[in-house]
Each structure stands twice: as C-alpha cells, then as structure tokens.
C-alpha cells in the first residue's frame, strides 16, 4: 500500500486509535487543517445501517472506511 501511495505522490499512514477524547480532538484538528484525508469506501444513509454493517462483515470493503450518514443525501 505504501508503494502505491508513493507512486501517486501521497503519504500513507495508519492510525491506531482508542476511544479517547484527546486523540479524537487531535484527529479532528488534522482533518480541519486538511492534513488528514480519510479514504471512504462507501457511504450508507442511516436507514440502511444494517446494509452497511453487512458490507463490512462480508469483507466487501476494498480500501477505506464505511460511513453511516445521518445527513439526508440531498443536503
């Protein structure tokens, strides 16, 4: 994965997180500054949460995270 990132001129890094407020604040700050750009595999609306969980459990995510959105799609 790192070689593929380098070929595209980007830096690839893993974050190992815990449910910790200070770590989440730090990640939020990096995201707000544009220094952290998460890779999103797929977004599911809230009413399709179970479908999103099945997508993850079946190993269908290729790269990135699955997001469940509470914001309506047309917003």
Biopython code that builds the backbone (N, CA, C, O; Angstrom):
import numpy as np
from Bio.PDB.StructureBuilder import StructureBuilder

atoms = [
    (1, "UNK", "N", (0.827, -1.184, 0.000)),
    (1, "UNK", "CA", (0.000, 0.000, 0.000)),
    (1, "UNK", "C", (0.876, 1.253, 0.000)),
    (1, "UNK", "O", (0.581, 2.234, -0.683)),
    (2, "UNK", "N", (1.945, 1.200, 0.771)),
    (2, "UNK", "CA", (2.828, 2.367, 0.842)),
    (2, "UNK", "C", (3.455, 2.680, -0.518)),
    (2, "UNK", "O", (3.568, 3.847, -0.894)),
    (3, "UNK", "N", (3.858, 1.652, -1.251)),
    (3, "UNK", "CA", (4.436, 1.872, -2.582)),
    (3, "UNK", "C", (3.418, 2.481, -3.536)),
    (3, "UNK", "O", (3.763, 3.348, -4.339)),
    (4, "UNK", "N", (2.166, 2.035, -3.453)),
    (4, "UNK", "CA", (1.120, 2.602, -4.310)),
    (4, "UNK", "C", (0.890, 4.067, -3.975)),
    (4, "UNK", "O", (0.666, 4.884, -4.868)),
    (5, "UNK", "N", (0.945, 4.401, -2.696)),
    (5, "UNK", "CA", (0.779, 5.799, -2.288)),
    (5, "UNK", "C", (1.936, 6.641, -2.816)),
    (5, "UNK", "O", (1.719, 7.724, -3.361)),
    (6, "UNK", "N", (3.167, 6.149, -2.657)),
    (6, "UNK", "CA", (4.337, 6.885, -3.131)),
    (6, "UNK", "C", (4.277, 7.111, -4.634)),
    (6, "UNK", "O", (4.670, 8.174, -5.116)),
    (7, "UNK", "N", (3.788, 6.122, -5.382)),
    (7, "UNK", "CA", (3.678, 6.257, -6.833)),
    (7, "UNK", "C", (2.717, 7.383, -7.217)),
    (7, "UNK", "O", (2.828, 7.964, -8.297)),
    (8, "UNK", "N", (1.778, 7.680, -6.328)),
    (8, "UNK", "CA", (0.818, 8.751, -6.580)),
    (8, "UNK", "C", (1.228, 10.066, -5.918)),
    (8, "UNK", "O", (0.504, 11.059, -5.987)),
    (9, "UNK", "N", (2.385, 10.061, -5.281)),
    (9, "UNK", "CA", (2.890, 11.276, -4.658)),
    (9, "UNK", "C", (2.179, 11.655, -3.369)),
    (9, "UNK", "O", (2.125, 12.832, -3.012)),
    (10, "UNK", "N", (1.631, 10.663, -2.664)),
    (10, "UNK", "CA", (0.964, 10.934, -1.391)),
    (10, "UNK", "C", (1.610, 10.098, -0.291)),
    (10, "UNK", "O", (2.309, 9.122, -0.560)),
    (11, "UNK", "N", (1.366, 10.497, 0.931)),
    (11, "UNK", "CA", (1.886, 9.777, 2.087)),
    (11, "UNK", "C", (0.767, 8.913, 2.659)),
    (11, "UNK", "O", (-0.374, 9.363, 2.770)),
    (12, "UNK", "N", (1.082, 7.709, 3.012)),
    (12, "UNK", "CA", (0.120, 6.754, 3.548)),
    (12, "UNK", "C", (0.533, 6.409, 4.968)),
    (12, "UNK", "O", (1.690, 6.070, 5.215)),
    (13, "UNK", "N", (-0.419, 6.494, 5.915)),
    (13, "UNK", "CA", (-0.079, 6.249, 7.308)),
    (13, "UNK", "C", (-1.269, 5.626, 8.023)),
    (13, "UNK", "O", (-2.414, 6.012, 7.786)),
    (14, "UNK", "N", (-1.000, 4.668, 8.893)),
    (14, "UNK", "CA", (-2.034, 4.051, 9.717)),
    (14, "UNK", "C", (-2.149, 4.803, 11.037)),
    (14, "UNK", "O", (-1.155, 5.313, 11.554)),
    (15, "UNK", "N", (-3.349, 4.871, 11.578)),
    (15, "UNK", "CA", (-3.575, 5.403, 12.916)),
    (15, "UNK", "C", (-4.237, 4.307, 13.739)),
    (15, "UNK", "O", (-5.253, 3.748, 13.327)),
    (16, "UNK", "N", (-3.679, 4.002, 14.880)),
    (16, "UNK", "CA", (-4.306, 3.073, 15.805)),
    (16, "UNK", "C", (-4.929, 3.901, 16.908)),
    (16, "UNK", "O", (-4.224, 4.562, 17.670)),
    (17, "UNK", "N", (-6.233, 3.869, 16.995)),
    (17, "UNK", "CA", (-6.966, 4.756, 17.894)),
    (17, "UNK", "C", (-7.641, 3.986, 19.017)),
    (17, "UNK", "O", (-7.932, 2.795, 18.906)),
    (18, "UNK", "N", (-7.873, 4.697, 20.081)),
    (18, "UNK", "CA", (-8.685, 4.234, 21.190)),
    (18, "UNK", "C", (-9.808, 5.253, 21.348)),
    (18, "UNK", "O", (-9.722, 6.364, 20.825)),
    (19, "UNK", "N", (-10.845, 4.878, 22.059)),
    (19, "UNK", "CA", (-11.933, 5.819, 22.329)),
    (19, "UNK", "C", (-11.431, 6.814, 23.374)),
    (19, "UNK", "O", (-11.717, 6.686, 24.564)),
    (20, "UNK", "N", (-10.686, 7.792, 22.909)),
    (20, "UNK", "CA", (-10.017, 8.735, 23.782)),
    (20, "UNK", "C", (-10.274, 10.144, 23.249)),
    (20, "UNK", "O", (-9.962, 10.429, 22.092)),
    (21, "UNK", "N", (-10.828, 11.012, 24.057)),
    (21, "UNK", "CA", (-11.191, 12.355, 23.634)),
    (21, "UNK", "C", (-10.031, 13.159, 23.092)),
    (21, "UNK", "O", (-10.192, 13.873, 22.103)),
    (22, "UNK", "N", (-8.857, 13.064, 23.716)),
    (22, "UNK", "CA", (-7.721, 13.859, 23.245)),
    (22, "UNK", "C", (-7.253, 13.385, 21.870)),
    (22, "UNK", "O", (-6.875, 14.202, 21.030)),
    (23, "UNK", "N", (-7.275, 12.073, 21.635)),
    (23, "UNK", "CA", (-6.890, 11.561, 20.314)),
    (23, "UNK", "C", (-7.898, 12.002, 19.260)),
    (23, "UNK", "O", (-7.512, 12.373, 18.152)),
    (24, "UNK", "N", (-9.167, 11.964, 19.590)),
    (24, "UNK", "CA", (-10.188, 12.387, 18.633)),
    (24, "UNK", "C", (-10.084, 13.874, 18.324)),
    (24, "UNK", "O", (-10.281, 14.278, 17.178)),
    (25, "UNK", "N", (-9.776, 14.702, 19.331)),
    (25, "UNK", "CA", (-9.574, 16.131, 19.092)),
    (25, "UNK", "C", (-8.383, 16.363, 18.160)),
    (25, "UNK", "O", (-8.442, 17.201, 17.260)),
    (26, "UNK", "N", (-7.299, 15.609, 18.387)),
    (26, "UNK", "CA", (-6.118, 15.750, 17.545)),
    (26, "UNK", "C", (-6.437, 15.355, 16.098)),
    (26, "UNK", "O", (-6.031, 16.046, 15.164)),
    (27, "UNK", "N", (-7.154, 14.261, 15.914)),
    (27, "UNK", "CA", (-7.546, 13.857, 14.561)),
    (27, "UNK", "C", (-8.445, 14.902, 13.919)),
    (27, "UNK", "O", (-8.293, 15.215, 12.738)),
    (28, "UNK", "N", (-9.382, 15.443, 14.692)),
    (28, "UNK", "CA", (-10.275, 16.478, 14.176)),
    (28, "UNK", "C", (-9.498, 17.697, 13.718)),
    (28, "UNK", "O", (-9.810, 18.286, 12.683)),
    (29, "UNK", "N", (-8.494, 18.073, 14.481)),
    (29, "UNK", "CA", (-7.651, 19.217, 14.125)),
    (29, "UNK", "C", (-6.890, 18.944, 12.825)),
    (29, "UNK", "O", (-6.830, 19.810, 11.952)),
    (30, "UNK", "N", (-6.311, 17.749, 12.688)),
    (30, "UNK", "CA", (-5.600, 17.389, 11.465)),
    (30, "UNK", "C", (-6.537, 17.405, 10.259)),
    (30, "UNK", "O", (-6.163, 17.859, 9.177)),
    (31, "UNK", "N", (-7.750, 16.910, 10.454)),
    (31, "UNK", "CA", (-8.744, 16.903, 9.371)),
    (31, "UNK", "C", (-9.126, 18.333, 8.994)),
    (31, "UNK", "O", (-9.182, 18.671, 7.811)),
    (32, "UNK", "N", (-9.387, 19.168, 9.993)),
    (32, "UNK", "CA", (-9.776, 20.559, 9.734)),
    (32, "UNK", "C", (-8.688, 21.323, 8.975)),
    (32, "UNK", "O", (-8.998, 22.193, 8.162)),
    (33, "UNK", "N", (-7.410, 21.002, 9.236)),
    (33, "UNK", "CA", (-6.296, 21.672, 8.560)),
    (33, "UNK", "C", (-6.019, 21.076, 7.174)),
    (33, "UNK", "O", (-5.163, 21.572, 6.441)),
    (34, "UNK", "N", (-6.745, 20.014, 6.822)),
    (34, "UNK", "CA", (-6.527, 19.378, 5.526)),
    (34, "UNK", "C", (-5.329, 18.454, 5.488)),
    (34, "UNK", "O", (-4.924, 18.005, 4.415)),
    (35, "UNK", "N", (-4.753, 18.161, 6.660)),
    (35, "UNK", "CA", (-3.581, 17.294, 6.729)),
    (35, "UNK", "C", (-3.960, 15.820, 6.791)),
    (35, "UNK", "O", (-3.118, 14.951, 6.564)),
    (36, "UNK", "N", (-5.203, 15.539, 7.091)),
    (36, "UNK", "CA", (-5.698, 14.174, 7.196)),
    (36, "UNK", "C", (-6.892, 14.046, 6.260)),
    (36, "UNK", "O", (-7.888, 14.752, 6.412)),
    (37, "UNK", "N", (-6.787, 13.160, 5.311)),
    (37, "UNK", "CA", (-7.875, 12.934, 4.371)),
    (37, "UNK", "C", (-8.225, 11.456, 4.377)),
    (37, "UNK", "O", (-7.582, 10.669, 3.683)),
    (38, "UNK", "N", (-9.229, 11.067, 5.146)),
    (38, "UNK", "CA", (-9.577, 9.649, 5.225)),
    (38, "UNK", "C", (-10.108, 9.135, 3.891)),
    (38, "UNK", "O", (-10.728, 9.873, 3.124)),
    (39, "UNK", "N", (-9.855, 7.868, 3.633)),
    (39, "UNK", "CA", (-10.349, 7.212, 2.432)),
    (39, "UNK", "C", (-11.701, 6.584, 2.778)),
    (39, "UNK", "O", (-11.803, 5.778, 3.703)),
    (40, "UNK", "N", (-12.724, 6.957, 2.032)),
    (40, "UNK", "CA", (-14.065, 6.438, 2.278)),
    (40, "UNK", "C", (-14.409, 5.439, 1.179)),
    (40, "UNK", "O", (-14.383, 5.773, -0.006)),
    (41, "UNK", "N", (-14.728, 4.223, 1.575)),
    (41, "UNK", "CA", (-15.110, 3.181, 0.631)),
    (41, "UNK", "C", (-16.543, 3.386, 0.156)),
    (41, "UNK", "O", (-16.832, 3.330, -1.039)),
    (42, "UNK", "N", (-17.436, 3.624, 1.118)),
    (42, "UNK", "CA", (-18.850, 3.749, 0.775)),
    (42, "UNK", "C", (-19.597, 4.471, 1.891)),
    (42, "UNK", "O", (-19.233, 4.357, 3.062)),
    (43, "UNK", "N", (-20.639, 5.212, 1.528)),
    (43, "UNK", "CA", (-21.480, 5.919, 2.496)),
    (43, "UNK", "C", (-22.882, 5.339, 2.428)),
    (43, "UNK", "O", (-23.468, 5.225, 1.351)),
    (44, "UNK", "N", (-23.415, 4.974, 3.590)),
    (44, "UNK", "CA", (-24.778, 4.458, 3.695)),
    (44, "UNK", "C", (-25.621, 5.444, 4.485)),
    (44, "UNK", "O", (-25.171, 5.942, 5.517)),
    (45, "UNK", "N", (-26.831, 5.739, 4.027)),
    (45, "UNK", "CA", (-27.723, 6.571, 4.840)),
    (45, "UNK", "C", (-28.118, 5.810, 6.108)),
    (45, "UNK", "O", (-28.089, 4.580, 6.139)),
    (46, "UNK", "N", (-28.480, 6.543, 7.132)),
    (46, "UNK", "CA", (-28.779, 5.943, 8.431)),
    (46, "UNK", "C", (-29.798, 4.814, 8.342)),
    (46, "UNK", "O", (-29.666, 3.799, 9.027)),
    (47, "UNK", "N", (-30.810, 4.987, 7.503)),
    (47, "UNK", "CA", (-31.855, 3.959, 7.424)),
    (47, "UNK", "C", (-31.368, 2.683, 6.733)),
    (47, "UNK", "O", (-32.118, 1.711, 6.645)),
    (48, "UNK", "N", (-30.124, 2.672, 6.243)),
    (48, "UNK", "CA", (-29.540, 1.472, 5.648)),
    (48, "UNK", "C", (-28.301, 1.020, 6.428)),
    (48, "UNK", "O", (-27.388, 0.414, 5.869)),
    (49, "UNK", "N", (-28.288, 1.328, 7.737)),
    (49, "UNK", "CA", (-27.158, 0.975, 8.597)),
    (49, "UNK", "C", (-26.864, -0.520, 8.567)),
    (49, "UNK", "O", (-25.702, -0.918, 8.483)),
    (50, "UNK", "N", (-27.897, -1.351, 8.633)),
    (50, "UNK", "CA", (-27.676, -2.808, 8.638)),
    (50, "UNK", "C", (-27.008, -3.266, 7.346)),
    (50, "UNK", "O", (-26.176, -4.173, 7.363)),
    (51, "UNK", "N", (-27.365, -2.650, 6.244)),
    (51, "UNK", "CA", (-26.716, -2.968, 4.968)),
    (51, "UNK", "C", (-25.234, -2.580, 5.005)),
    (51, "UNK", "O", (-24.383, -3.305, 4.489)),
    (52, "UNK", "N", (-24.941, -1.451, 5.610)),
    (52, "UNK", "CA", (-23.557, -1.020, 5.754)),
    (52, "UNK", "C", (-22.745, -1.973, 6.616)),
    (52, "UNK", "O", (-21.605, -2.300, 6.285)),
    (53, "UNK", "N", (-23.327, -2.417, 7.715)),
    (53, "UNK", "CA", (-22.646, -3.384, 8.583)),
    (53, "UNK", "C", (-22.399, -4.693, 7.843)),
    (53, "UNK", "O", (-21.328, -5.288, 7.972)),
    (54, "UNK", "N", (-23.382, -5.143, 7.072)),
    (54, "UNK", "CA", (-23.219, -6.371, 6.288)),
    (54, "UNK", "C", (-22.090, -6.200, 5.266)),
    (54, "UNK", "O", (-21.313, -7.126, 5.035)),
    (55, "UNK", "N", (-22.004, -5.028, 4.664)),
    (55, "UNK", "CA", (-20.950, -4.725, 3.692)),
    (55, "UNK", "C", (-19.570, -4.929, 4.333)),
    (55, "UNK", "O", (-18.672, -5.511, 3.723)),
    (56, "UNK", "N", (-19.417, -4.444, 5.562)),
    (56, "UNK", "CA", (-18.146, -4.589, 6.281)),
    (56, "UNK", "C", (-17.917, -6.046, 6.685)),
    (56, "UNK", "O", (-16.834, -6.590, 6.464)),
    (57, "UNK", "N", (-18.926, -6.673, 7.270)),
    (57, "UNK", "CA", (-18.777, -8.044, 7.770)),
    (57, "UNK", "C", (-18.467, -9.039, 6.654)),
    (57, "UNK", "O", (-17.780, -10.034, 6.885)),
    (58, "UNK", "N", (-18.960, -8.780, 5.467)),
    (58, "UNK", "CA", (-18.725, -9.683, 4.338)),
    (58, "UNK", "C", (-17.375, -9.432, 3.678)),
    (58, "UNK", "O", (-17.029, -10.100, 2.704)),
    (59, "UNK", "N", (-16.610, -8.475, 4.201)),
    (59, "UNK", "CA", (-15.291, -8.185, 3.660)),
    (59, "UNK", "C", (-15.348, -7.512, 2.300)),
    (59, "UNK", "O", (-14.425, -7.656, 1.499)),
    (60, "UNK", "N", (-16.414, -6.785, 2.031)),
    (60, "UNK", "CA", (-16.588, -6.172, 0.717)),
    (60, "UNK", "C", (-15.915, -4.811, 0.591)),
    (60, "UNK", "O", (-15.879, -4.239, -0.499)),
    (61, "UNK", "N", (-15.383, -4.287, 1.686)),
    (61, "UNK", "CA", (-14.668, -3.009, 1.586)),
    (61, "UNK", "C", (-13.301, -3.279, 0.985)),
    (61, "UNK", "O", (-12.571, -4.153, 1.452)),
    (62, "UNK", "N", (-12.959, -2.535, -0.038)),
    (62, "UNK", "CA", (-11.670, -2.727, -0.714)),
    (62, "UNK", "C", (-10.590, -1.865, -0.090)),
    (62, "UNK", "O", (-9.465, -2.322, 0.110)),
    (63, "UNK", "N", (-10.915, -0.653, 0.211)),
    (63, "UNK", "CA", (-9.971, 0.263, 0.854)),
    (63, "UNK", "C", (-10.799, 1.366, 1.487)),
    (63, "UNK", "O", (-11.760, 1.848, 0.888)),
    (64, "UNK", "N", (-10.441, 1.754, 2.655)),
    (64, "UNK", "CA", (-11.145, 2.862, 3.267)),
    (64, "UNK", "C", (-12.210, 2.430, 4.247)),
    (64, "UNK", "O", (-12.351, 1.252, 4.575)),
    (65, "UNK", "N", (-12.950, 3.410, 4.700)),
    (65, "UNK", "CA", (-13.943, 3.224, 5.744)),
    (65, "UNK", "C", (-15.350, 3.245, 5.175)),
    (65, "UNK", "O", (-15.609, 3.843, 4.130)),
    (66, "UNK", "N", (-16.243, 2.588, 5.876)),
    (66, "UNK", "CA", (-17.662, 2.660, 5.567)),
    (66, "UNK", "C", (-18.267, 3.661, 6.538)),
    (66, "UNK", "O", (-18.050, 3.579, 7.747)),
    (67, "UNK", "N", (-19.029, 4.607, 5.999)),
    (67, "UNK", "CA", (-19.611, 5.684, 6.788)),
    (67, "UNK", "C", (-21.117, 5.539, 6.807)),
    (67, "UNK", "O", (-21.737, 5.259, 5.781)),
    (68, "UNK", "N", (-21.705, 5.731, 7.983)),
    (68, "UNK", "CA", (-23.158, 5.817, 8.105)),
    (68, "UNK", "C", (-23.483, 7.283, 8.342)),
    (68, "UNK", "O", (-23.034, 7.884, 9.318)),
    (69, "UNK", "N", (-24.270, 7.849, 7.435)),
    (69, "UNK", "CA", (-24.562, 9.282, 7.481)),
    (69, "UNK", "C", (-25.962, 9.527, 8.037)),
    (69, "UNK", "O", (-26.926, 8.857, 7.667)),
    (70, "UNK", "N", (-26.041, 10.507, 8.936)),
    (70, "UNK", "CA", (-27.357, 10.911, 9.447)),
    (70, "UNK", "C", (-27.865, 12.142, 8.713)),
    (70, "UNK", "O", (-28.966, 12.622, 8.981)),
    (71, "UNK", "N", (-27.056, 12.655, 7.781)),
    (71, "UNK", "CA", (-27.439, 13.812, 6.992)),
    (71, "UNK", "C", (-28.153, 13.316, 5.733)),
    (71, "UNK", "O", (-27.628, 12.438, 5.048)),
    (72, "UNK", "N", (-29.326, 13.849, 5.411)),
    (72, "UNK", "CA", (-30.017, 13.405, 4.203)),
    (72, "UNK", "C", (-29.135, 13.587, 2.969)),
    (72, "UNK", "O", (-28.371, 14.549, 2.883)),
    (73, "UNK", "N", (-29.242, 12.659, 2.012)),
    (73, "UNK", "CA", (-28.380, 12.667, 0.825)),
    (73, "UNK", "C", (-28.529, 13.937, -0.011)),
    (73, "UNK", "O", (-27.572, 14.339, -0.673)),
    (74, "UNK", "N", (-29.683, 14.571, -0.001)),
    (74, "UNK", "CA", (-29.877, 15.751, -0.838)),
    (74, "UNK", "C", (-29.431, 17.044, -0.165)),
    (74, "UNK", "O", (-29.680, 18.127, -0.695)),
    (75, "UNK", "N", (-28.769, 16.951, 1.009)),
    (75, "UNK", "CA", (-28.281, 18.152, 1.715)),
    (75, "UNK", "C", (-26.942, 18.581, 1.210)),
    (75, "UNK", "O", (-26.388, 19.569, 1.692)),
]
sb = StructureBuilder()
sb.init_structure("model")
sb.init_model(0)
sb.init_chain("A")
sb.init_seg("    ")
for serial, (resi, resn, name, xyz) in enumerate(atoms, 1):
    if name == "N":
        sb.init_residue(resn, " ", resi, " ")
    sb.init_atom(name, np.array(xyz, "f"), 0.0, 1.0, " ", f" {name:<3s}", serial, name[0])
structure = sb.get_structure()
